[in-house]
């Protein structure tokens, strides 16, 4: 009887691991080209570069929590971009929520590959979050960093590590545990 219980438990754990791994494996092994340029807001240079990249690649563009809508509309017109190819979303409050606020919609739209555009000081943390959150839905993330002004400060590994843990927690719970992680790791 104990042997059956151990085999059953091991089998269930194996199935859980395989089931949760499948979307990540799908994302990693995908050889599809990017279908969407995904800009993380927070810097006007990111939006400008992302618009130019989307225009060159003839891909739709998604801007997450970028510049204010009026300025963004003006910028789109000045870059002579088709507004129907551009989507703006203002729900995100930080890098993690740039992904979590949109990933289920992108999954429902059958997007399988994002081209992530952000600043070079921000790219490592954004890639880590993107690979975890998008990967959990089988969506591949390819990244492209753009140069940052001299005022930009490289992000700490601590910030990246906290956001990686937040990403994993979001996948497991569907909730952002930011406040919990900040209390644990923030120096007082």
N, C-alpha and C positions, 0 to 999 in steps of 0.2 A: 504493500500500500504506500509506504514512504517513497519507494522508487518511482511509482507512478506520479505521485505529487511533485517530486523533483523534476521528472521529465516534463510534466505538464507546465510547471512554472518556467523551466528553461525554454520550452517551446513557445510559450506566450511571450516571454521576454524577447526571444529571437524574432518573432513576428512583429512585435512593436518596433524593434530596431530596424528591421527591413522596411516596414511600412513608412516609418519617419525618414528613412534614408533615401527612399526612392525619388522624391522631388529634388533633393540635392544632387543625386547622381544624374538625373535628367538635365538639370541646369549645367552641371560641369561638362557633360558629354555632348551637349547641344552644339551643332556646327552651323546653326542658322545665323544669318547676319542680323545686326541690330535692327529693330523695327520701330524704335522710338528713341529720341534724344530726351534724356531726363536731367533737368537742371535743378540743382539744389540752390534755393534762393539764399540771399545773405550778402551778395556782392554783385553790383551792376555789371562788372566785367564778365562774370559767369554767364549772365543772361545774354550779353552781346555776343560772346564767343559761341554760346550754345545756339543762338539764332543763326549765326553764320555757318556753323557745322550742320545744323538741320537743313539749311538752304542748300548747301553743297551736296549733302547726301540725299536730298529729296526725301526726308523723313519727317513725320510729325514730331512736334515738340511739346513736352510737358514741363511747365515751370512750377515748382513747388515752393510756395511762400516766398515769392520774389518781390520785386519792387511794387509800389502801389499800383493799382489797376490803371489809373490814368496815365502815369508815366510809362507803364508797360505797353499800353495801347499805342502811345505815341512812338515808342521805340519800335514796335512791330511795323507800324506804317513807315517809319523812316528807313527800316531795313527792307522794305518792299516785300514783306512776307504775307502769304495768304493766311488770313486770320482763321480760316476753317481748319488749318493744320496745327493751330496752336491752342493748347489748353492750359489754363492757369488754375491753380488750386491754392487756397490760402489757409488750409486747416492746420498745417504743420507748425509746431512751436520750436522744434529743434531737429537735428539730423535724423534721429530715430523716427520721429513722427513724419518726416519727409517720406519715409518708406511705409510706415504702418498705416498712415491715413489713406494711402493710395493702392497698396499692393493687392488687396482683394479685388478692387475694381479692374486693375490691369490683368489679373488672373482671369476674371470673368470675360474680359475683352480678348482673351487668348493671346495676349502679348507673351512672347517667350524669350525675348532678348532686349535688354535696355542698354543704351549707351549713356553712362553716367558722366556728367560734366560738372566739375567743381574745381575750386582753387587748389593749387599744389600743396599748400599747408594743411589742407582739409582732406585730401584724397585718401590717405591711408585709413582714417577712421570711417569715412563714408563708404569705402570699398568693403571694409569688414562688416559694417552694418548691412550694406546692400547684399553681400553674398549670403548672409544669414537670413535676413527677412525675405528677400526675393527668392533665394534658393529654396526656402521652405515651401514656396509655391511653384517650384520647378522653373523659375525665371532666371536666366543667365544675366549677369551684369558684367559689362566691359566698361572700363573707365578711361577717362581722358582728363588729365589735369591741365589747368591753364595757369600761367604765371600770376603771381600775386604782387601787389605793391610792396614797397619796402617797409610799410607799417605792419604787415602781417607777421604774426608770431606763430611759430611751429607749435602744433598741439602736443600735449603731453601724452605719454603712454598710459598714464593713469586715466585720463579722459577716454581714451580709446578702450581700455580694459573695462571701465564702467559701462560704456555703451555696448560692448560685446555681451556683457552679462545681462544688460537690459534687453538686448535683442533676443537672447536665448530665453529669458524669462517671458518675453512677449509671446514667443512661439509656444511656450509651454502653458501659459495662463491666459493669453489674449489681453493682458493688461501691462501697462507701463509701470514698472516698479522704480521709477527714477528717485523718488523721495527716499525710499528704503536704501538704495545704493548710495545716495549722497550722504546719508547719515552714517553709513558704515565706513566709507572711504574718504570723506572730506576731512582735511586736517582742521582742527579747531584752534 
